[in-house]
């Protein structure tokens, strides 16, 4: 698995994109968490682009879920763009993250794990 690379890009409309490439595992969890928090602090809308992932473990998936819940609590939005990345989709599905409805905390119906186009 390649080393994780995290790049924040501010778009002209004031949103943030966090481009994630390489592998995100427990070893990179602290850096990934900090990048997610910084992006959420900086913008009302955050897009996490995981199209360049070569691997992700349960820790990375849990951090995405937690970041989404933090965004909702702050009145912000967090979206995942996977670009059809089979590694990301297979990992999320295999870990049981793909859902048909959001979790009980998902009052805004914006769960990042609900099936549909990303």
N, C-alpha and C positions, 0 to 999 in steps of 0.2 A: 504494500500500500504506500502511495506517495505521501510525502509530508504535507500537512494541512497548510493552506494558504488562505488568509482572510483579508479581503480588500473591501473597504467602505467607499461608496461612490454616492455623492449627493446629486440628485437630479435637479433640473431647473425649476421644477414645481415645489421644491423644498422637501421632497421625500428622500429616503436613504435606501440604497441597495447594498446589501452585504453579500459579496460574491465569495462563495466557499468552494474551494477546489482541493484536490488531494483527499486524504483520509482524515476523518474526524472520529477519534476514539477517546477513551478516558484519559489518555495521555495529553490530548489537546483540549480537554474540557474546560480548563480554567481560561485559556485564551479565547475559546469559542464563546463562553459565557460573557466575558468582558466585552467582546466585540458586539454581541447581541444587545447587551445593556447600553453600550455607548450609542449604538444606532437608535435604540428606542428613546434614549435621552435627547438625541439630536433632532428627531423628526416625528411628526404625527403619523406618518405612514412609512412602514419599513417593509421592504421586499427582500427576502432571503433567496438568493439564486444558488441552488445546489446542483445545477446542471453539470458542473465540473467535478462533482464528487467521484472519487474512486473507491470509497468505502466509508461506512459510518456504523458505529455500534449503538447499543441501547442508550448510552450516556448522551450521545449527540441528539438522538430522537427525543429524549426526555428534556433536554435543554430547549429544543424547539418548542415543545409543548408548554414548558414553563414560560418561555418568552412570549408566546401567544397569550397566555393567561395574564401575564404582567401588562401586556399592551392593552388588553380589554379593560383591566382594572383602571388603567390610566386614561381611558377614552381614546386610545390610539388603535391603529390597525397593523397587523403583521400578516404578510402573505408569503407563501412558499412558491417559488418557480423552479420546477425540476427539469423543464425542457425535455421531458420524456426519459430522463435518466433511469434506466432499468435497475441499476444498483440501488439507488435511493428508494425507488418504489418497492423493489423486492425486499429490501431491509425493513421498510416500514410495515409492509404487509406481513412478513414473516414474524415480526415482533408483536403483531396484533394491534398496530396503531391505526390502520385504515378502518373507518367507521361509516355508518349510514346516517347517523345523527351525532351531534356534538355531545360532549360530556355535560353533567349537570351545571357546571360553571359557565357553559357557553350560552348565556342568555341572549347574546347578540347574533346567534346562528352564524358564526364566522369560523368555526372549527377548521383548523388547517388539515385535519385528517379525514374529513368527510369526503367521500368519493366524488370525483368530478374533475374537471380540467384544472390543471395547475399551471 
